[in-house]
Amino acid sequence: MSAYTPGPWDYHTADGAATPHIAIYAPDEEGNEIDRIADVYGAPLNEANAELIAAAPDLLAALESAEQCICDLLERTEFARENATGHDVPAIRAAIAKAKGGA
């Protein structure tokens, strides 16, 4: 697994910088920036991109939890085994692997 800065992550505008942009960072308990994750340029979508990047640790945790729940359900219930499409689990596992630096 690739190492990454644990969440939560947040973002703020860096209007005073030489080139205005949005900074994504890991905050301390008071909300102060302690670890810069990324800088996002390219208005008008930079805020939407920053929101998505800042949500990455939470999204990964939720996806890992969903993968476990789906797998548990498939193992425990005949209904789920008979009605599962089979497409969700591989896609979830591929997204988790991509987020962790795998293929």
Salt bridges, closest charged atoms under 4 A:
GLU33 OE1 - HIS12 NE2 2.88
GLU33 OE2 - ARG36 NE 2.73
ASP39 OD1 - HIS21 NE2 3.22
ASP39 OD1 - ARG36 NH1 2.51
GLU64 OE2 - LYS100 NZ 2.57
GLU67 OE2 - ARG93 NE 2.82
